[in-house]
Amino acid sequence: MQRLLSTALTAALLCVLSSVSALAQQFPTKPVRLVIPWTAGGSTDVLGRALASELSKVWGQPVLVENPAGAGSVIGADKVANSAPDGYTLMMTIDTTTVHNRFLYKLPYDPDKSFTPITMVAKSGQFVITNPAFPAKNLRELVDYARKNPGKVAYATYGQGSQPELFFETVAKREGVQFLRVPYKGVADCVMAVVKGEVQATISSPAASGTQVRAGKATPIAIGGQQRTNLFPNVPTIGESGLRYADAGIWFGLFAPAGMNQQLVDRIHRDTIAVIKRPDFIEKFITGFSLNLVGNTPAEFTAAIGSDVKVIGEMVKAAGVKPQ
C-alpha cells in the first residue's frame, strides 16, 4: 500500500512538473505588461521600449509598456511586487529601485524578497552635464564656482538618494561647498531643466542626454566609470577630473514579481539574452547610447545587487542623505 502511495505521489509530482514546463514553453499566450517606473523619454524608457518591441516579435504577443512614475520608482515597483508571478508582468528599472531606495524610504515592498531578478540588461557611466551658459567647463571649476558662490549652483535630481543627489551631496561634503537640490519627476525632466537653464547641472546617462549634448544644448563635463566613452572621447572621467572619491554609474535590470517558477525565469531570461546579444541591438545601444550590454544570469544579477547594496550604503552615509 505504501509503495502504491509513493508511486502515485511520484507520478503526480512528475505530472505537475511536466505541466509547469509545458506552460513555460507555451508562454506567452496573451499580452505581457512591461512596467517602467520612470517617466517616458529617459534612458530606462528608451532601453525598455526597445526590448519590449523585440520581445513582442519573439513571443508573437504584444509587450505593452507602462510608465507609473513617481516617488523614485516606488509607485511602479509596488505594482509589480503585488502582481502575479506568471510572467505577464515584468519590470525594467535602474539600480535605484532595489538598491538605493532601501536606504531612503519606508518601502511598501521588500527590495530583496518582492522581485525575481532576471538579468542585468546594461550598465553605463553617467554624465555630469551643465547648461552651456554656465561658466564652469570642468568638475574642478564647478566646485570652485560653488565655493565662491554658496547656494547658487543648483542641480536637478529625480528622487531622494538618486545618482544626482548622491554625487552632488558627496562632493559638497568632501569639498565643503553648498549645492541647491531641485527635485524633478524623472531623468528626462532633469535633462530638460539643465537645457532650459532652470538648474546648472545634473547627472544623466548618455542615452538620456546624448541628443541634447550633440545639439549643443547641454555640456558634458565628466563621465562616471573607469574609462571614457567612445562616443564622447574628449569628456574626462570623474576620476581624471580629480574627484576620485565620487563616481556616477547606473545599471538597467529586468525583474519579475517574486515566486516565479524557474522554468519560466529561464524562458524569459533566454529570450531576453537572445535579443540583447543580437549585433543590431548591440550596435544601437553601444554606438548610439554608450551603454554596455550585460546579459548575466539571474544568480549573477542577484549577487551584483548585493554588492551594490554595500557600496551605495556607504555613499548614502557619506553624503549625509537622510531617509524619508
VOBA-1610 file (N, C-alpha, C; in pm, whole numbers, padded with zeros to 5 digits, always signed):
BEGIN
Met+00083-00120+00000Met+00000+00000+00000Met+00087+00127+00000Gln+00190+00123+00088Gln+00279+00237+00097Gln+00353+00260-00035Arg+00393+00146-00099Arg+00463+00159-00227Arg+00371+00218-00333Leu+00243+00176-00332Leu+00146+00229-00428Leu+00126+00379-00408Leu+00119+00421-00279Leu+00102+00562-00248Leu+00223+00643-00294Ser+00342+00589-00269Ser+00464+00657-00311Ser+00470+00671-00463Thr+00429+00563-00533Thr+00429+00567-00679Thr+00331+00670-00732Ala+00215+00677-00665Ala+00112+00774-00706Ala+00159+00918-00685Leu+00225+00942-00570Leu+00275+01076-00541Leu+00383+01117-00640Thr+00470+01022-00673Thr+00576+01049-00771Thr+00517+01083-00907Ala+00417+01006-00946Ala+00351+01030-01074Ala+00284+01167-01076Ala+00221+01203-00963Ala+00154+01333-00954Ala+00256+01446-00964Leu+00370+01429-00895Leu+00474+01531-00900Leu+00530+01548-01040Leu+00554+01436-01107Leu+00603+01442-01244Leu+00503+01511-01336Cys+00375+01487-01308Cys+00269+01548-01388Cys+00269+01699-01370Val+00285+01742-01244Val+00289+01886-01214Val+00410+01951-01281Leu+00527+01888-01266Leu+00649+01942-01327Leu+00637+01949-01477Ser+00577+01847-01536Ser+00558+01846-01680Ser+00465+01958-01722Ser+00361+01982-01641Ser+00265+02088-01671Ser+00331+02225-01664Val+00414+02246-01560Val+00484+02373-01544Val+00578+02396-01661Ser+00650+02292-01700Ser+00743+02303-01812Ser+00669+02337-01941Ala+00554+02274-01961Ala+00474+02300-02082Ala+00425+02443-02084Leu+00382+02496-01966Leu+00334+02634-01959Leu+00446+02732-01992Ala+00567+02702-01944Ala+00681+02789-01973Ala+00712+02789-02122Gln+00700+02671-02185Gln+00728+02662-02328Gln+00622+02735-02410Gln+00497+02732-02363Gln+00387+02795-02436Gln+00381+02946-02413Phe+00444+02994-02307Phe+00441+03137-02272Phe+00497+03221-02386Pro+00432+03336-02415Pro+00308+03387-02358Pro+00189+03358-02449Thr+00073+03351-02390Thr-00049+03329-02468Thr-00138+03452-02470Lys-00089+03562-02411Lys-00162+03689-02410Lys-00061+03802-02394Pro-00103+03928-02407Pro-00008+04039-02395Pro+00064+04041-02261Val+00190+04086-02266Val+00274+04098-02147Val+00286+04247-02113Arg+00286+04277-01984Arg+00298+04415-01939Arg+00442+04439-01890Leu+00510+04539-01947Leu+00642+04578-01901Leu+00630+04711-01828Val+00646+04708-01697Val+00637+04829-01616Val+00774+04896-01610Ile+00778+05022-01650Ile+00899+05104-01638Ile+00862+05216-01541Pro+00904+05208-01415Pro+00855+05302-01313Pro+00923+05438-01315Trp+00951+05487-01436Trp+01014+05616-01456Trp+00943+05688-01571Thr+00962+05818-01582Thr+00895+05894-01687Thr+00942+05852-01826Ala+00854+05870-01923Ala+00888+05840-02062Ala+00998+05934-02110Gly+01086+05882-02195Gly+01191+05963-02254Gly+01326+05949-02189Gly+01331+05893-02068Gly+01459+05870-02002Gly+01529+05748-02058Ser+01651+05725-02013Ser+01730+05614-02066Ser+01666+05479-02037Thr+01605+05464-01918Thr+01538+05337-01885Thr+01423+05312-01980Asp+01350+05418-02011Asp+01236+05407-02102Asp+01281+05373-02243Val+01387+05438-02289Val+01438+05412-02424Val+01480+05265-02439Leu+01558+05217-02342Leu+01605+05079-02348Leu+01490+04981-02329Gly+01402+05010-02234Gly+01289+04921-02206Gly+01196+04907-02325Arg+01167+05017-02392Arg+01076+05012-02507Arg+01140+04936-02624Ala+01270+04951-02641Ala+01338+04876-02747Ala+01332+04726-02718Leu+01354+04689-02592Leu+01347+04548-02554Leu+01205+04495-02570Ala+01107+04575-02530Ala+00966+04534-02542Ala+00929+04509-02688Ser+00975+04596-02775Ser+00945+04582-02918Ser+01001+04451-02974Glu+01124+04420-02936Glu+01188+04298-02987Glu+01129+04172-02925Leu+01096+04177-02796Leu+01034+04060-02733Leu+00894+04035-02789Ser+00826+04139-02829Ser+00695+04122-02894Ser+00708+04036-03020Lys+00816+04059-03094Lys+00840+03981-03216Lys+00875+03836-03182Val+00959+03818-03079Val+01000+03684-03040Val+00881+03604-02989Trp+00796+03666-02908Trp+00687+03595-02842Trp+00557+03591-02922Gly+00547+03674-03023Gly+00423+03677-03100Gly+00306+03734-03023Gln+00335+03809-02919Gln+00235+03876-02837Gln+00284+04017-02807Pro+00193+04114-02795Pro+00236+04250-02761Pro+00300+04255-02623Val+00406+04332-02610Val+00464+04364-02480Val+00435+04513-02459Leu+00340+04541-02372Leu+00287+04675-02355Leu+00361+04748-02242Val+00411+04866-02273Val+00489+04943-02176Val+00399+05037-02098Glu+00420+05039-01966Glu+00352+05133-01878Glu+00456+05214-01802Asn+00427+05342-01775Asn+00519+05429-01702Asn+00455+05488-01577Pro+00428+05405-01475Pro+00373+05459-01350Pro+00483+05523-01267Ala+00526+05642-01307Ala+00640+05708-01244Ala+00600+05775-01113Gly+00702+05805-01033Gly+00680+05879-00910Gly+00744+05814-00790Ala+00778+05897-00691Ala+00836+05851-00563Ala+00963+05769-00586Gly+01046+05814-00680Gly+01172+05745-00703Gly+01154+05602-00747Ser+01050+05574-00824Ser+01015+05443-00881Ser+00936+05354-00786Val+00909+05401-00663Val+00840+05318-00564Val+00698+05284-00609Ile+00629+05379-00671Ile+00489+05357-00712Ile+00480+05242-00811Gly+00561+05247-00917Gly+00557+05142-01018Gly+00608+05009-00966Ala+00716+05013-00886Ala+00771+04889-00832Ala+00672+04819-00742Asp+00595+04895-00666Asp+00496+04835-00578Asp+00388+04762-00658Lys+00351+04816-00772Lys+00254+04748-00858Lys+00308+04613-00904Val+00435+04610-00939Val+00496+04485-00983Val+00505+04386-00868Ala+00545+04435-00751Ala+00559+04348-00635Ala+00428+04280-00598Asn+00317+04345-00629Asn+00186+04290-00595Asn+00117+04221-00714Ser+00194+04194-00818Ser+00139+04125-00936Ser+00169+03976-00928Ala+00093+03898-01003Ala+00112+03753-01006Ala+00245+03719-01074Pro+00319+03621-01022Pro+00448+03581-01081Pro+00428+03485-01198Asp+00347+03525-01295Asp+00313+03438-01406Asp+00380+03477-01537Gly+00470+03576-01530Gly+00542+03619-01649Gly+00474+03729-01726Tyr+00350+03761-01690Tyr+00275+03860-01766Tyr+00292+04001-01711Thr+00368+04015-01604Thr+00409+04146-01554Thr+00559+04142-01529Leu+00632+04228-01599Leu+00776+04240-01583Leu+00810+04385-01551Met+00931+04408-01507Met+00973+04545-01473Met+01114+04570-01525Met+01129+04682-01597Met+01261+04731-01635Met+01288+04855-01552Thr+01396+04853-01476Thr+01426+04968-01391Thr+01577+04980-01373Ile+01616+05080-01295Ile+01758+05102-01267Ile+01789+05063-01124Asp+01916+05074-01087Asp+01960+05030-00955Asp+01890+05101-00839Thr+01839+05221-00863Thr+01769+05296-00758Thr+01660+05213-00691Thr+01584+05139-00771Thr+01465+05069-00720Thr+01497+04966-00614Thr+01597+04882-00639Thr+01626+04773-00546Thr+01749+04798-00459Val+01828+04900-00493Val+01950+04927-00415Val+01934+05055-00332His+01926+05169-00398His+01924+05297-00328His+01804+05314-00236Asn+01686+05278-00285Asn+01564+05314-00213Asn+01552+05250-00075Arg+01617+05139-00053Arg+01610+05073+00078Arg+01670+05159+00188Phe+01760+05249+00150Phe+01823+05338+00247Phe+01748+05469+00265Leu+01646+05490+00182Leu+01587+05623+00172Leu+01440+05632+00208Tyr+01368+05521+00194Tyr+01224+05523+00216Tyr+01180+05406+00304Lys+01065+05422+00364Lys+00996+05308+00424Lys+00915+05246+00311Leu+00968+05140+00252Leu+00911+05084+00130Leu+00791+04995+00158Pro+00693+04995+00067Pro+00578+04905+00081Pro+00608+04763+00037Tyr+00729+04740-00010Tyr+00772+04607-00055Tyr+00913+04581-00004Asp+00957+04456-00010Asp+01092+04420+00031Asp+01180+04415-00094Pro+01283+04500-00104Pro+01364+04505-00227Pro+01438+04375-00257Asp+01457+04290-00156Asp+01524+04163-00177Asp+01428+04047-00202Lys+01308+04055-00144Lys+01218+03941-00146Lys+01094+03959-00234Ser+01073+04079-00286Ser+00950+04104-00362Ser+00966+04088-00512Phe+01090+04065-00559Phe+01114+04056-00703Phe+01201+03936-00738Thr+01186+03891-00860Thr+01271+03787-00917Thr+01366+03852-01017Pro+01495+03864-00986Pro+01588+03921-01084Pro+01601+03829-01206Ile+01587+03885-01324Ile+01600+03808-01448Ile+01741+03827-01507Thr+01777+03952-01534Thr+01912+03980-01584Thr+01942+04128-01576Met+02070+04161-01558Met+02115+04299-01576Met+02129+04319-01726Val+02047+04405-01781Val+02044+04424-01925Val+02164+04506-01973Ala+02194+04614-01902Ala+02302+04703-01945Ala+02352+04786-01827Lys+02468+04847-01847Lys+02519+04942-01749Lys+02590+05054-01824Ser+02612+05164-01754Ser+02671+05280-01821Ser+02731+05375-01718Gly+02836+05445-01760Gly+02881+05559-01682Gly+02782+05672-01704Gln+02770+05760-01606Gln+02677+05872-01616Gln+02751+06002-01642Phe+02692+06086-01725Phe+02746+06219-01749Phe+02716+06313-01632Val+02810+06402-01605Val+02779+06525-01531Val+02759+06629-01640Ile+02636+06679-01656Ile+02609+06777-01761Ile+02573+06912-01700Thr+02609+07017-01772Thr+02578+07153-01729Thr+02512+07229-01843Asn+02448+07339-01807Asn+02395+07430-01909Asn+02512+07498-01979Pro+02508+07511-02112Pro+02620+07570-02186Pro+02659+07710-02138Ala+02565+07783-02080Ala+02594+07919-02033Ala+02667+07921-01899Phe+02670+07808-01832Phe+02735+07801-01701Phe+02886+07818-01721Pro+02950+07906-01644Pro+03092+07936-01671Pro+03189+07822-01643Ala+03154+07729-01554Ala+03245+07618-01523Ala+03244+07516-01636Lys+03363+07482-01686Lys+03373+07392-01801Lys+03432+07256-01763Asn+03460+07235-01635Asn+03503+07105-01587Asn+03463+07091-01441Leu+03481+06974-01384Leu+03434+06950-01247Leu+03504+07037-01144Arg+03635+07055-01159Arg+03708+07136-01063Arg+03659+07280-01066Glu+03632+07333-01185Glu+03579+07469-01196Glu+03440+07478-01135Leu+03359+07371-01151Leu+03226+07370-01091Leu+03235+07378-00939Val+03325+07301-00880Val+03343+07304-00735Val+03392+07441-00690Asp+03487+07498-00762Asp+03540+07630-00726Asp+03431+07737-00737Tyr+03348+07727-00839Tyr+03239+07825-00856Tyr+03141+07814-00740Ala+03110+07689-00700Ala+03018+07670-00589Ala+03077+07724-00459Arg+03207+07713-00443Arg+03273+07763-00323Arg+03266+07917-00316Lys+03282+07980-00431Lys+03278+08126-00436Lys+03135+08182-00438Asn+03040+08095-00475Asn+02900+08140-00486Asn+02810+08043-00410Pro+02815+08044-00277Pro+02738+07948-00195Pro+02588+07950-00226Gly+02534+07830-00251Gly+02391+07818-00273Gly+02343+07863-00409Lys+02436+07900-00500Lys+02395+07949-00631Lys+02416+07848-00743Val+02461+07729-00708Val+02472+07621-00807Val+02364+07519-00775Ala+02265+07509-00863Ala+02153+07417-00842Ala+02168+07295-00931Tyr+02134+07180-00877Tyr+02135+07057-00957Tyr+01997+06994-00955Ala+01962+06931-01066Ala+01833+06862-01077Ala+01849+06718-01033Thr+01753+06670-00956Thr+01755+06531-00910Thr+01619+06468-00934Tyr+01616+06338-00958Tyr+01489+06271-00988Tyr+01444+06181-00874Gly+01492+06206-00754Gly+01443+06127-00641Gly+01541+06129-00526Gln+01487+06111-00407Gln+01569+06103-00288Gln+01675+05993-00302Gly+01802+06029-00287Gly+01909+05931-00296Gly+01941+05885-00436Ser+01890+05953-00539Ser+01921+05917-00677Ser+02065+05956-00708Gln+02114+05914-00823Gln+02253+05942-00861Gln+02289+06090-00849Pro+02206+06184-00901Pro+02243+06325-00887Pro+02261+06367-00741Glu+02169+06324-00656Glu+02179+06365-00515Glu+02301+06303-00447Leu+02323+06173-00467Leu+02438+06109-00405Leu+02569+06173-00452Phe+02577+06200-00581Phe+02701+06257-00634Phe+02724+06398-00580Phe+02628+06487-00599Phe+02650+06626-00561Phe+02661+06646-00410Glu+02586+06568-00333Glu+02596+06582-00188Glu+02726+06522-00134Thr+02774+06415-00199Thr+02905+06361-00160Thr+03014+06464-00188Val+03009+06526-00306Val+03106+06630-00340Val+03096+06747-00243Ala+02973+06787-00210Ala+02953+06900-00119Ala+03017+06874+00017Lys+02998+06753+00068Lys+03054+06719+00199Lys+03207+06718+00195Arg+03262+06657+00090Arg+03408+06642+00082Arg+03478+06775+00053Glu+03412+06861-00026Glu+03476+06985-00069Glu+03436+07105+00017Gly+03340+07087+00105Gly+03297+07198+00190Gly+03224+07307+00114Val+03142+07266+00017Val+03064+07363-00062Val+02915+07332-00047Gln+02834+07420-00104Gln+02689+07401-00098Gln+02631+07395-00239Phe+02541+07301-00259Phe+02463+07293-00383Phe+02316+07301-00347Leu+02238+07357-00437Leu+02093+07366-00419Leu+02027+07248-00489Arg+01953+07168-00415Arg+01887+07049-00469Arg+01748+07087-00520Val+01721+07055-00649Val+01590+07085-00709Val+01530+06955-00763Pro+01421+06906-00703Pro+01365+06776-00744Pro+01278+06785-00870Tyr+01290+06681-00953Tyr+01206+06665-01071Tyr+01152+06523-01073Lys+01060+06496-01163Lys+00992+06367-01162Lys+01076+06255-01220Gly+01156+06286-01321Gly+01233+06181-01387Gly+01359+06235-01452Val+01440+06144-01507Val+01567+06181-01567Val+01548+06277-01684Ala+01451+06249-01769Ala+01428+06335-01885Ala+01395+06477-01841Asp+01319+06491-01734Asp+01285+06623-01681Asp+01410+06695-01629Cys+01500+06618-01566Cys+01625+06676-01516Cys+01710+06730-01630Val+01719+06652-01737Val+01798+06696-01853Val+01740+06824-01911Met+01608+06829-01926Met+01544+06949-01982Met+01559+07068-01889Ala+01564+07044-01758Ala+01584+07154-01664Ala+01720+07218-01686Val+01822+07136-01718Val+01955+07189-01749Val+01951+07265-01881Val+01887+07206-01981Val+01878+07269-02113Val+01810+07406-02103Lys+01705+07416-02025Lys+01629+07541-02011Lys+01695+07641-01916Gly+01797+07597-01844Gly+01863+07687-01751Gly+01794+07700-01618Glu+01700+07610-01589Glu+01633+07612-01459Glu+01730+07573-01348Val+01826+07488-01382Val+01934+07448-01291Val+02064+07452-01370Gln+02174+07444-01297Gln+02304+07449-01365Gln+02356+07312-01406Ala+02315+07206-01334Ala+02376+07075-01360Ala+02286+06961-01320Thr+02320+06841-01368Thr+02256+06718-01322Thr+02345+06600-01363Ile+02302+06482-01325Ile+02367+06357-01366Ile+02270+06285-01459Ser+02321+06237-01572Ser+02235+06169-01669Ser+02317+06073-01752Ser+02257+05963-01793Ser+02325+05870-01882Ser+02336+05930-02021Pro+02436+05889-02099Pro+02444+05934-02238Pro+02318+05901-02318Ala+02249+05793-02280Ala+02126+05757-02351Ala+02019+05864-02334Ala+02012+05923-02215Ala+01908+06022-02187Ala+01944+06162-02232Ser+02073+06194-02235Ser+02113+06332-02265Ser+02194+06347-02393Gly+02227+06236-02458Gly+02312+06241-02577Gly+02260+06333-02687Thr+02130+06330-02710Thr+02071+06414-02815Thr+02093+06561-02785Gln+02070+06600-02660Gln+02087+06740-02621Gln+02234+06781-02624Val+02320+06687-02589Val+02464+06714-02593Val+02510+06739-02736Arg+02466+06652-02827Arg+02506+06666-02968Arg+02453+06796-03026Ala+02338+06840-02977Ala+02278+06964-03028Ala+02338+07088-02963Gly+02431+07069-02871Gly+02494+07182-02804Gly+02409+07247-02698Lys+02302+07178-02655Lys+02212+07235-02556Lys+02247+07193-02413Ala+02340+07100-02399Ala+02391+07058-02269Ala+02538+07023-02287Thr+02618+07048-02184Thr+02762+07025-02192Thr+02805+06916-02095Pro+02860+06805-02145Pro+02911+06702-02055Pro+03050+06740-02007Ile+03067+06756-01876Ile+03198+06797-01825Ile+03274+06680-01762Ala+03206+06566-01741Ala+03273+06447-01689Ala+03180+06328-01706Ile+03237+06207-01696Ile+03156+06086-01705Ile+03205+05987-01600Gly+03112+05914-01542Gly+03147+05814-01442Gly+03208+05690-01506Gly+03260+05602-01421Gly+03321+05479-01471Gly+03471+05488-01479Gln+03532+05379-01523Gln+03677+05368-01527Gln+03738+05420-01656Gln+03657+05439-01759Gln+03713+05485-01886Gln+03617+05577-01958Arg+03672+05654-02050Arg+03590+05746-02128Arg+03503+05667-02227Thr+03397+05731-02273Thr+03312+05667-02373Thr+03362+05699-02512Asn+03355+05601-02602Asn+03398+05621-02740Asn+03314+05725-02813Leu+03190+05743-02767Leu+03102+05841-02833Leu+03146+05984-02805Phe+03200+06007-02685Phe+03243+06140-02646Phe+03383+06130-02584Pro+03484+06099-02665Pro+03617+06069-02613Pro+03687+06186-02545Asn+03639+06308-02569Asn+03702+06425-02507Asn+03649+06456-02367Val+03547+06380-02325Val+03490+06403-02192Val+03568+06319-02091Pro+03636+06382-01995Pro+03717+06307-01898Pro+03630+06232-01797Thr+03687+06130-01736Thr+03615+06060-01629Thr+03615+06148-01504Ile+03526+06115-01412Ile+03519+06187-01286Ile+03651+06173-01210Gly+03710+06053-01216Gly+03839+06031-01152Gly+03948+06116-01212Glu+03952+06125-01346Glu+04051+06208-01414Glu+04035+06355-01377Ser+03913+06391-01340Ser+03883+06530-01306Ser+03922+06565-01163Gly+03976+06467-01091Gly+04025+06494-00957Gly+03932+06460-00844Leu+03816+06399-00875Leu+03719+06364-00771Leu+03710+06212-00761Arg+03820+06149-00726Arg+03826+06002-00725Arg+03739+05941-00616Tyr+03697+06018-00520Tyr+03612+05967-00412Tyr+03466+05956-00454Ala+03431+06011-00569Ala+03292+06009-00616Ala+03285+05943-00753Asp+03172+05889-00786Asp+03153+05830-00917Asp+03005+05837-00951Ala+02971+05805-01073Ala+02832+05807-01117Ala+02813+05700-01224Gly+02755+05590-01184Gly+02726+05482-01278Gly+02584+05434-01259Ile+02538+05355-01351Ile+02399+05309-01345Ile+02389+05173-01413Trp+02300+05086-01363Trp+02267+04966-01438Trp+02117+04958-01460Phe+02080+04887-01564Phe+01940+04868-01602Phe+01909+04719-01591Gly+01804+04684-01519Gly+01776+04542-01497Gly+01633+04504-01525Leu+01614+04376-01558Leu+01481+04321-01583Leu+01442+04233-01464Phe+01323+04257-01411Phe+01273+04185-01296Phe+01133+04131-01323Ala+01093+04034-01240Ala+00956+03984-01236Ala+00913+03983-01089Pro+00785+03966-01061Pro+00743+03952-00922Pro+00807+03829-00858Ala+00819+03829-00727Ala+00877+03715-00655Ala+00790+03591-00671Gly+00855+03475-00664Gly+00781+03349-00667Gly+00764+03287-00804Met+00828+03344-00905Met+00815+03287-01039Met+00889+03153-01046Asn+00826+03054-01112Asn+00891+02923-01122Asn+01013+02930-01213Gln+01110+02845-01186Gln+01239+02854-01251Gln+01232+02833-01401Gln+01141+02745-01446Gln+01130+02722-01590Gln+01090+02849-01664Leu+01000+02926-01602Leu+00955+03050-01665Leu+01064+03156-01658Val+01136+03162-01546Val+01250+03252-01534Val+01351+03223-01646Asp+01381+03094-01663Asp+01478+03054-01765Asp+01430+03092-01905Arg+01300+03075-01930Arg+01246+03108-02063Arg+01258+03258-02092Ile+01217+03341-01997Ile+01223+03487-02017Ile+01368+03533-02027His+01454+03474-01943His+01596+03507-01947His+01657+03472-02082Arg+01629+03351-02130Arg+01685+03306-02256Arg+01643+03397-02372Asp+01516+03432-02377Asp+01466+03515-02486Asp+01521+03657-02478Thr+01536+03708-02356Thr+01591+03843-02338Thr+01736+03848-02381Ile+01813+03748-02342Ile+01954+03744-02380Ile+01968+03735-02531Ala+01881+03656-02595Ala+01887+03642-02740Ala+01868+03777-02809Val+01784+03863-02750Val+01761+03996-02807Val+01881+04087-02786Ile+01929+04096-02662Ile+02032+04197-02633Ile+02171+04157-02682Lys+02187+04032-02723Lys+02315+03989-02780Lys+02315+03996-02933Arg+02202+04036-02991Arg+02198+04049-03136Arg+02285+04165-03181Pro+02360+04149-03289Pro+02450+04256-03335Pro+02380+04390-03358Asp+02260+04390-03413Asp+02193+04517-03439Asp+02151+04586-03309Phe+02112+04508-03209Phe+02073+04565-03080Phe+02198+04621-03010Ile+02305+04547-03016Ile+02431+04593-02957Ile+02477+04722-03024Glu+02473+04724-03156Glu+02517+04842-03230Glu+02435+04965-03192Lys+02304+04946-03178Lys+02216+05059-03146Lys+02250+05119-03010Phe+02271+05035-02911Phe+02287+05087-02776Phe+02431+05111-02734Ile+02526+05047-02799Ile+02666+05080-02770Ile+02707+05204-02850Thr+02680+05201-02979Thr+02718+05312-03064Thr+02627+05433-03043Gly+02498+05407-03030Gly+02403+05517-03020Gly+02388+05577-02882Phe+02404+05494-02777Phe+02374+05542-02642Phe+02485+05517-02541Ser+02595+05461-02584Ser+02710+05436-02497Ser+02675+05348-02377Leu+02589+05249-02400Leu+02557+05152-02296Leu+02640+05026-02318Asn+02678+04961-02211Asn+02743+04831-02220Asn+02640+04724-02189Leu+02603+04645-02289Leu+02503+04541-02269Leu+02565+04425-02191Val+02493+04375-02091Val+02549+04277-01998Val+02490+04138-02021Gly+02365+04116-01981Gly+02302+03987-02001Gly+02357+03877-01913Asn+02371+03903-01782Asn+02421+03800-01691Asn+02309+03706-01647Thr+02343+03604-01569Thr+02244+03508-01521Thr+02166+03567-01404Pro+02050+03511-01372Pro+01977+03559-01253Pro+02060+03553-01126Ala+02140+03447-01110Ala+02224+03435-00990Ala+02332+03543-00988Glu+02393+03569-01102Glu+02496+03674-01110Glu+02435+03811-01086Phe+02317+03832-01138Phe+02248+03960-01119Phe+02216+03981-00971Thr+02167+03877-00906Thr+02136+03885-00763Thr+02261+03918-00682Ala+02373+03856-00715Ala+02499+03883-00646Ala+02545+04026-00669Ala+02528+04077-00790Ala+02568+04214-00821Ala+02486+04314-00741Ile+02358+04286-00726Ile+02272+04374-00645Ile+02322+04378-00501Gly+02355+04260-00447Gly+02405+04253-00310Gly+02533+04332-00292Ser+02622+04327-00390Ser+02746+04401-00383Ser+02721+04551-00387Asp+02627+04593-00473Asp+02595+04736-00484Asp+02532+04790-00356Val+02455+04707-00289Val+02392+04750-00164Val+02498+04796-00064Lys+02608+04725-00057Lys+02715+04762+00036Lys+02779+04895-00004Val+02807+04911-00134Val+02872+05032-00183Val+02782+05155-00166Ile+02656+05142-00208Ile+02564+05255-00202Ile+02533+05291-00058Gly+02527+05193+00030Gly+02505+05221+00171Gly+02611+05314+00226Glu+02736+05291+00186Glu+02845+05377+00231Glu+02834+05517+00170Met+02793+05525+00042Met+02778+05656-00022Met+02665+05737+00041Val+02555+05671+00073Val+02443+05739+00138Val+02487+05796+00271Lys+02563+05718+00344Lys+02614+05763+00475Lys+02710+05881+00457Ala+02801+05870+00358Ala+02899+05976+00335Ala+02833+06105+00290Ala+02727+06092+00209Ala+02658+06211+00157Ala+02567+06275+00260Gly+02540+06203+00368Gly+02453+06257+00471Gly+02307+06262+00430Val+02268+06178+00333Val+02129+06174+00287Val+02045+06103+00394Lys+01938+06168+00438Lys+01854+06113+00543Lys+01731+06044+00484Pro+01692+05929+00540Pro+01573+05860+00491Pro+01446+05939+00518Gln+01348+05924+00430Gln+01221+05992+00447Gln+01120+05902+00516
//
